[in-house]
Amino acid sequence: MVTAFNPALTTTRDFQRLKQSLHRQMIDVIDFSRAESMTEDDLRGQLRSLAEYLCSRSETNLSGQQRDAMVSEIMDEIYGFGPLEPLMNDPDVTDVLVNGPDRVLVEKKGQLQPTDIHFADDQHLMQFIQRLVGRAGRRIDESNPIVDARLPDGSRFNAVIPPLALCGPTVSIRRFGNKRLAMEDMIGFGSLAPAMADFLILAVRARMNIIVSGGTGAGKTTLLNCMSRFIPDSQRVVTIEETAELKLQQSDVIPLETRLPNMEGKGAVTQRDLLRNALRMRPDRIIVGESRGGEVLDMLQAMNTGHDGSMSTVHANNPRETLDRLELMVALSGTELPPRIARQYIANAVDIVIHVTRLHTGERRVTRISELVGIRDGEYQMEDLFVYRASGQAADGRTLGAFYATGHEPVSLRRLAATGFDVSQYKPLFEPRELETSQKQNHADSDESH
């Protein structure tokens, strides 16, 4: 269980209520007209001094240690994440979930854990939400009770308030670590075998069109980030996302982010709008963070018209379902394509489908790398190149299993050979066998694989 500082008051909630009272007293005595003319450092110093004075009064009945904690939390309430500050400073925490003022959970190493952190009441939690939403330049109220935003540190913030949230205001924060995981890290964590990594690097450098599929939190974006490292620096890349999460390292990267409508319902910019505009920006590759609607048709069009090496992610349970999801999203685009034509369009565009799975233990694995060979008798032809097969569970709870090469040599490899690309060094990757791994011992998985 994650534990925050627990002052010797009756309950943690009593501590939060006292903090709210002192916070309101500070707001009442602050001269905001003078504050506007002060530097940030001076203002922080004045606020800390005021908090120290209020906490030192006899009626607060706080010990020295409690006063220090109260001052720190009051400053966090003004500038940071309030009661959630210790969780947001914990590098092992990947998700923070607030289900009303009395229940706060975190995800660490792929597992949800309860904490003893509380908000004073619904009003305290609402003030916290309003402050973070305001920093992101957004608004939340009864007429607009759902907000999805990106915080300054890059975390993804989602809030739902009553009347939609019946248990009280709820908050979900998806955190992204400062450390950028590399392909070597994923090999070390046991997420894939070195031979699989070698093929993915080849697929990126050879400009194959790639779809990464998997469930929520399976590690799709992490894998996409890892693979993007191998895009040549000379190529121009446009990324399109609803909430910016990709961190490409090339020098010529144009990140684009969608925009929700304003209070009048105008000004929305969708992923499809950005994709259409991206085609006019002379990109060598287009990367769509997550395909979930009609923009898929424009993405497939880009893949089919000279933007080889484009990539995206899709929510799906297996590679075959990924293709069905693409078909459905093509239908959502409003273009009335016959199913046969839509399937052919997808088969011509997509080369490789990579499926990532989050196991019940929290471990993440690349469970399948498949090639979309084409269409035969109206059905997709898919061939597995690499697979992961679970075989049991170890005493420490980790999943036992192994990666295998199926023996299928990719058709795309033959196409590369026809263009003069030297593929002879890669052919041994596909010989049927169990693959060697270099997984770290006693490590459940990467905590940052989202």
C-alpha positions as CSV (number, residue, x, y, z in Angstrom):
1,M,0.0,0.0,0.0
2,V,1.2,3.5,-0.9
3,T,1.4,5.7,2.2
4,A,1.4,9.5,2.4
5,F,2.3,11.5,5.5
6,N,-0.2,10.8,8.2
7,P,-0.3,13.6,10.8
8,A,-1.4,12.9,14.3
9,L,-4.9,14.3,13.8
10,T,-8.0,12.2,14.1
11,T,-8.0,11.2,10.4
12,T,-6.3,12.1,7.2
13,R,-9.5,13.7,6.1
14,D,-9.3,16.0,9.2
15,F,-5.8,17.1,8.1
16,Q,-7.2,17.9,4.6
17,R,-10.1,19.8,6.1
18,L,-7.7,21.9,8.2
19,K,-5.6,22.5,5.1
20,Q,-8.6,23.7,3.2
21,S,-9.5,26.1,6.0
22,L,-6.0,27.6,6.1
23,H,-5.9,27.8,2.3
24,R,-9.1,29.8,2.3
25,Q,-7.7,32.1,5.0
26,M,-4.7,32.7,2.8
27,I,-6.9,33.6,-0.2
28,D,-8.9,36.0,2.0
29,V,-5.8,38.0,3.1
30,I,-3.8,38.0,-0.2
31,D,-3.7,41.4,-1.9
32,F,-4.0,40.2,-5.5
33,S,-3.4,43.7,-6.9
34,R,0.1,43.6,-5.4
35,A,0.7,40.0,-6.3
36,E,0.4,40.8,-10.0
37,S,3.5,43.1,-9.8
38,M,5.6,40.6,-7.9
39,T,8.1,38.1,-9.4
40,E,7.2,34.4,-9.2
41,D,10.0,33.8,-6.7
42,D,8.9,36.7,-4.5
43,L,5.2,35.6,-4.6
44,R,6.1,32.0,-3.7
45,G,8.2,33.3,-0.8
46,Q,5.4,35.5,0.5
47,L,2.9,32.7,0.2
48,R,5.1,30.3,2.1
49,S,5.7,32.9,4.9
50,L,2.0,33.4,5.2
51,A,1.3,29.7,5.3
52,E,4.0,29.3,8.0
53,Y,2.4,32.1,10.1
54,L,-1.1,30.6,9.9
55,C,0.2,27.1,10.8
56,S,2.2,28.4,13.7
57,R,-0.8,29.9,15.5
58,S,-1.9,28.1,18.7
59,E,-5.4,27.4,17.5
60,T,-4.1,25.2,14.7
61,N,-2.7,22.8,17.4
62,L,0.0,21.4,15.2
63,S,3.4,20.0,16.2
64,G,6.6,21.1,14.5
65,Q,6.6,18.2,12.1
66,Q,2.9,18.6,11.4
67,R,3.4,22.4,10.6
68,D,6.2,21.6,8.1
69,A,3.9,19.0,6.4
70,M,1.0,21.4,6.4
71,V,3.0,24.3,4.9
72,S,4.4,21.9,2.2
73,E,0.9,20.6,1.4
74,I,-0.6,24.1,1.2
75,M,2.1,25.1,-1.3
76,D,1.3,21.9,-3.2
77,E,-2.3,22.9,-3.2
78,I,-1.4,26.2,-4.8
79,Y,1.3,25.2,-7.2
80,G,1.3,21.4,-7.4
81,F,-1.0,18.4,-7.2
82,G,-2.4,18.9,-3.7
83,P,-2.8,15.6,-1.8
84,L,-1.6,13.7,-5.0
85,E,1.8,15.4,-5.0
86,P,3.7,12.4,-3.4
87,L,2.2,10.1,-6.0
88,M,3.1,12.4,-8.9
89,N,6.7,12.5,-7.6
90,D,7.0,8.7,-7.3
91,P,8.8,7.5,-10.5
92,D,7.2,4.0,-10.1
93,V,3.6,5.3,-10.3
94,T,2.2,5.1,-13.9
95,D,-1.5,5.8,-13.2
96,V,-3.2,7.8,-10.5
97,L,-7.0,7.1,-10.2
98,V,-9.3,9.1,-7.9
99,N,-12.8,7.6,-7.4
100,G,-14.3,10.4,-5.4
101,P,-12.7,12.1,-2.4
102,D,-12.3,8.9,-0.3
103,R,-10.6,6.5,-2.7
104,V,-7.3,7.1,-4.5
105,L,-5.5,4.2,-6.3
106,V,-2.2,4.0,-8.2
107,E,-0.8,1.6,-10.7
108,K,2.7,0.4,-9.9
109,K,4.5,-2.3,-12.0
110,G,1.3,-3.1,-13.8
111,Q,-0.8,-3.6,-10.6
112,L,-3.4,-1.4,-9.0
113,Q,-2.8,-0.6,-5.3
114,P,-5.0,1.4,-2.9
115,T,-3.5,4.4,-1.0
116,D,-4.4,6.1,2.3
117,I,-4.7,9.5,0.6
118,H,-8.0,11.4,0.8
119,F,-9.5,14.7,-0.2
120,A,-11.4,16.7,2.4
121,D,-14.7,16.4,0.5
122,D,-16.2,16.7,-2.9
123,Q,-15.7,20.5,-2.9
124,H,-12.0,20.0,-2.3
125,L,-11.7,17.5,-5.1
126,M,-13.7,19.8,-7.4
127,Q,-11.3,22.7,-6.6
128,F,-8.3,20.5,-7.5
129,I,-9.9,19.5,-10.8
130,Q,-10.8,23.1,-11.6
131,R,-7.3,24.2,-11.0
132,L,-5.6,21.6,-13.2
133,V,-8.2,22.0,-15.9
134,G,-7.7,25.8,-15.9
135,R,-3.9,25.3,-16.3
136,A,-4.6,23.3,-19.4
137,G,-6.8,26.2,-20.8
138,R,-10.0,24.2,-20.5
139,R,-13.3,24.4,-18.6
140,I,-15.3,21.9,-16.7
141,D,-18.8,22.4,-15.2
142,E,-22.3,20.8,-15.3
143,S,-22.7,21.8,-19.0
144,N,-19.3,20.4,-19.8
145,P,-18.7,17.6,-17.3
146,I,-15.9,15.6,-19.1
147,V,-12.4,17.0,-19.8
148,D,-9.4,15.3,-21.4
149,A,-6.3,17.3,-21.3
150,R,-2.5,17.2,-21.3
151,L,-0.7,18.6,-18.2
152,P,2.5,20.6,-18.4
153,D,4.6,17.6,-17.4
154,G,3.1,15.6,-20.3
155,S,0.8,13.5,-18.2
156,R,-2.7,12.8,-19.6
157,F,-5.5,14.1,-17.4
158,N,-9.1,13.0,-17.6
159,A,-11.9,14.2,-15.2
160,V,-15.6,13.3,-15.0
161,I,-17.8,15.2,-12.6
162,P,-21.5,14.9,-11.5
163,P,-24.1,14.5,-12.7
164,L,-22.3,12.0,-15.0
165,A,-20.0,10.6,-12.2
166,L,-22.4,9.1,-9.6
167,C,-19.6,8.4,-7.0
168,G,-18.5,12.0,-7.0
169,P,-15.8,13.8,-9.1
170,T,-13.4,11.3,-10.6
171,V,-9.9,11.8,-12.0
172,S,-7.6,9.6,-14.1
173,I,-4.0,10.6,-14.7
174,R,-1.8,8.6,-17.0
175,R,1.9,9.5,-16.3
176,F,4.8,9.1,-18.7
177,G,8.2,8.7,-17.3
178,N,11.0,11.1,-18.1
179,K,13.2,8.3,-19.2
180,R,12.7,7.4,-22.9
181,L,12.7,3.6,-23.3
182,A,14.8,2.2,-26.1
183,M,14.5,-1.0,-27.9
184,E,17.3,-2.4,-25.7
185,D,15.2,-1.7,-22.6
186,M,12.2,-3.6,-24.0
187,I,14.5,-6.5,-24.8
188,G,15.9,-6.4,-21.2
189,F,12.4,-6.3,-19.7
190,G,11.5,-9.4,-21.7
191,S,8.9,-7.6,-23.8
192,L,10.4,-9.1,-27.0
193,A,13.3,-11.1,-28.2
194,P,16.4,-9.6,-29.9
195,A,15.6,-11.2,-33.2
196,M,12.1,-9.6,-33.2
197,A,13.7,-6.2,-32.4
198,D,16.1,-6.7,-35.3
199,F,13.2,-7.3,-37.7
200,L,11.3,-4.3,-36.4
201,I,14.3,-2.1,-36.9
202,L,14.5,-3.5,-40.5
203,A,10.8,-2.8,-41.0
204,V,11.2,0.8,-40.0
205,R,14.3,1.4,-42.0
206,A,12.9,-0.3,-45.0
207,R,9.8,1.9,-44.8
208,M,7.2,-0.8,-44.3
209,N,3.8,0.5,-43.2
210,I,3.2,-0.7,-39.6
211,I,0.1,-1.0,-37.3
212,V,0.6,-1.6,-33.6
213,S,-2.4,-3.2,-31.9
214,G,-3.3,-4.0,-28.3
215,G,-5.5,-3.1,-25.4
216,T,-5.4,0.0,-23.2
217,G,-2.1,0.3,-21.4
218,A,-0.5,-2.6,-23.3
219,G,2.5,-0.5,-24.5
220,K,1.5,0.5,-28.0
221,T,2.7,4.0,-27.8
222,T,5.9,3.0,-26.0
223,L,6.7,0.5,-28.8
224,L,5.9,3.2,-31.4
225,N,8.3,5.5,-29.7
226,C,11.0,2.9,-29.6
227,M,10.6,2.1,-33.3
228,S,10.6,5.7,-34.4
229,R,14.1,6.1,-33.1
230,F,15.2,4.2,-36.3
231,I,13.7,6.6,-38.7
232,P,16.6,8.3,-40.6
233,D,17.2,11.8,-39.4
234,S,17.0,13.1,-43.0
235,Q,13.3,12.3,-43.3
236,R,10.5,14.7,-42.4
237,V,7.9,13.2,-40.0
238,V,4.5,14.6,-39.1
239,T,2.9,13.1,-36.0
240,I,-0.9,13.5,-35.3
241,E,-2.4,12.8,-31.9
242,E,-5.4,13.7,-29.8
243,T,-3.2,14.1,-26.8
244,A,0.5,14.5,-27.6
245,E,2.4,11.4,-26.2
246,L,5.0,10.6,-28.9
247,K,8.5,11.8,-28.3
248,L,10.4,11.5,-31.6
249,Q,14.1,12.4,-31.6
250,Q,14.6,13.3,-35.3
251,S,15.4,16.9,-36.2
252,D,12.6,17.4,-38.6
253,V,9.5,16.4,-36.7
254,I,6.2,18.3,-36.9
255,P,3.9,17.3,-34.0
256,L,0.2,18.1,-34.5
257,E,-2.5,17.9,-31.8
258,T,-6.3,18.0,-32.2
259,R,-8.4,20.7,-30.7
260,L,-11.9,20.4,-29.0
261,P,-14.7,22.8,-29.8
262,N,-14.9,26.0,-27.8
263,M,-17.9,27.0,-25.5
264,E,-19.9,27.9,-28.6
265,G,-19.3,24.5,-30.2
266,K,-16.9,25.9,-32.8
267,G,-13.2,25.7,-33.6
268,A,-12.8,21.9,-33.4
269,V,-9.9,20.4,-35.3
270,T,-10.1,16.6,-35.7
271,Q,-7.4,14.0,-36.5
272,R,-8.9,13.7,-39.9
273,D,-8.5,17.5,-40.5
274,L,-4.9,17.3,-39.4
275,L,-4.2,14.2,-41.6
276,R,-5.6,16.0,-44.7
277,N,-3.5,19.0,-43.9
278,A,-0.4,16.9,-43.2
279,L,-0.5,15.6,-46.8
280,R,0.2,19.2,-47.9
281,M,3.3,19.5,-45.6
282,R,5.6,17.3,-47.7
283,P,6.0,14.6,-45.1
284,D,8.1,11.5,-45.8
285,R,6.2,9.6,-43.1
286,I,3.0,10.2,-41.1
287,I,2.6,8.8,-37.6
288,V,-1.0,8.7,-36.2
289,G,-0.8,8.2,-32.4
290,E,-4.0,6.3,-32.3
291,S,-6.5,5.6,-35.1
292,R,-10.1,5.5,-33.9
293,G,-12.3,7.0,-36.5
294,G,-12.8,8.1,-40.1
295,E,-9.2,9.4,-40.3
296,V,-8.2,5.8,-41.0
297,L,-9.2,6.2,-44.6
298,D,-6.9,9.2,-45.0
299,M,-4.1,7.4,-43.3
300,L,-4.5,4.4,-45.6
301,Q,-4.6,6.8,-48.5
302,A,-1.3,8.3,-47.3
303,M,0.3,4.8,-47.0
304,N,-0.9,4.0,-50.5
305,T,0.4,7.2,-52.1
306,G,4.1,7.6,-51.4
307,H,4.2,8.0,-47.7
308,D,5.8,4.6,-47.1
309,G,6.9,3.9,-43.5
310,S,3.9,5.5,-41.9
311,M,2.7,4.0,-38.6
312,S,-0.2,4.1,-36.2
313,T,-1.8,2.2,-33.3
314,V,-5.2,0.6,-33.0
315,H,-7.2,-0.8,-30.1
316,A,-7.8,-4.5,-30.8
317,N,-7.4,-8.0,-29.2
318,N,-5.5,-9.7,-32.0
319,P,-4.0,-8.9,-35.4
320,R,-7.0,-10.2,-37.4
321,E,-9.4,-8.1,-35.3
322,T,-7.1,-5.1,-36.0
323,L,-7.9,-5.4,-39.7
324,D,-11.7,-5.7,-38.9
325,R,-11.4,-2.5,-36.8
326,L,-9.7,-0.8,-39.7
327,E,-12.6,-1.8,-42.0
328,L,-15.1,-0.5,-39.5
329,M,-13.3,2.8,-39.2
330,V,-13.2,3.1,-43.0
331,A,-17.0,2.7,-43.0
332,L,-17.2,5.5,-40.3
333,S,-15.4,7.9,-42.7
334,G,-18.7,8.3,-44.6
335,T,-17.2,6.9,-47.8
336,E,-19.3,4.1,-49.2
337,L,-16.7,1.6,-50.2
338,P,-17.8,-2.0,-51.0
339,P,-16.3,-4.4,-48.4
340,R,-14.2,-6.0,-51.1
341,I,-12.7,-2.7,-52.2
342,A,-12.1,-1.6,-48.6
343,R,-10.3,-4.9,-47.8
344,Q,-8.1,-4.5,-50.9
345,Y,-7.3,-0.9,-49.9
346,I,-6.2,-2.1,-46.4
347,A,-4.2,-5.0,-47.8
348,N,-2.4,-2.7,-50.2
349,A,-1.5,-0.2,-47.5
350,V,-0.6,-2.2,-44.4
351,D,2.6,-4.4,-44.4
352,I,3.1,-5.4,-40.7
353,V,0.8,-5.8,-37.7
354,I,2.4,-5.9,-34.3
355,H,0.2,-7.0,-31.4
356,V,1.2,-6.1,-27.8
357,T,-0.5,-7.7,-24.8
358,R,-0.6,-6.8,-21.2
359,L,-0.7,-10.0,-19.2
360,H,-2.7,-10.5,-16.0
361,T,0.5,-10.1,-14.0
362,G,1.1,-6.6,-15.4
363,E,3.9,-7.8,-17.7
364,R,3.8,-6.6,-21.3
365,R,4.8,-8.7,-24.3
366,V,4.9,-8.4,-28.0
367,T,2.8,-11.5,-28.6
368,R,2.6,-11.5,-32.3
369,I,4.3,-9.9,-35.3
370,S,2.3,-10.7,-38.5
371,E,2.6,-9.8,-42.1
372,L,-0.4,-8.9,-44.2
373,V,0.4,-10.7,-47.4
374,G,-2.7,-9.8,-49.5
375,I,-6.3,-10.9,-50.2
376,R,-7.4,-14.3,-51.4
377,D,-11.0,-15.2,-52.1
378,G,-12.0,-12.0,-50.4
379,E,-10.2,-12.9,-47.1
380,Y,-7.1,-11.4,-45.7
381,Q,-3.9,-13.5,-45.9
382,M,-1.9,-13.0,-42.8
383,E,1.2,-14.9,-41.9
384,D,2.7,-14.9,-38.4
385,L,6.5,-14.1,-38.3
386,F,7.0,-14.2,-34.6
387,V,4.8,-15.4,-31.7
388,Y,4.9,-15.5,-27.9
389,R,3.5,-18.6,-26.2
390,A,2.8,-18.6,-22.4
391,S,3.6,-21.9,-20.6
392,G,2.8,-21.2,-17.0
393,Q,3.6,-19.0,-14.0
394,A,6.8,-18.8,-11.9
395,A,6.9,-18.9,-8.1
396,D,7.5,-15.1,-8.0
397,G,4.3,-14.5,-10.1
398,R,6.0,-13.8,-13.4
399,T,4.5,-15.4,-16.5
400,L,6.6,-18.2,-18.1
401,G,6.7,-18.4,-21.8
402,A,8.9,-18.1,-24.9
403,F,9.2,-16.3,-28.2
404,Y,9.3,-18.3,-31.5
405,A,10.1,-17.6,-35.1
406,T,7.5,-19.4,-37.2
407,G,9.7,-20.0,-40.3
408,H,7.7,-17.7,-42.6
409,E,10.0,-15.5,-44.6
410,P,8.2,-12.2,-45.2
411,V,7.0,-11.4,-48.7
412,S,8.0,-7.8,-48.1
413,L,11.6,-9.0,-47.7
414,R,11.5,-10.4,-51.2
415,R,10.1,-7.0,-52.4
416,L,13.1,-5.3,-50.8
417,A,15.5,-7.7,-52.4
418,A,14.0,-6.8,-55.8
419,T,14.9,-3.1,-55.2
420,G,18.5,-4.0,-54.5
421,F,18.3,-4.0,-50.7
422,D,20.7,-6.5,-49.2
423,V,18.4,-8.8,-47.2
424,S,20.7,-11.9,-47.0
425,Q,21.9,-10.9,-43.4
426,Y,18.2,-10.9,-42.2
427,K,17.1,-14.3,-43.5
428,P,18.4,-16.2,-40.5
429,L,16.0,-14.2,-38.3
430,F,13.1,-16.2,-39.7
431,E,14.4,-19.7,-39.3
432,P,11.8,-21.7,-37.2
433,R,13.0,-22.0,-33.6
434,E,12.6,-20.8,-30.1
435,L,14.2,-17.4,-29.8
436,E,16.9,-16.5,-27.3
437,T,16.1,-13.7,-24.8
438,S,18.0,-11.5,-22.4
439,Q,15.3,-10.8,-19.9
440,K,16.3,-9.2,-16.6
441,Q,15.8,-11.3,-13.6
442,N,13.3,-10.4,-10.8
443,H,11.8,-7.6,-12.9
444,A,8.1,-7.8,-13.6
445,D,8.1,-5.4,-16.5
446,S,8.7,-1.8,-17.6
447,D,6.5,0.5,-15.6
448,E,6.6,3.1,-18.4
449,S,5.3,0.8,-21.2
450,H,2.1,2.6,-22.1
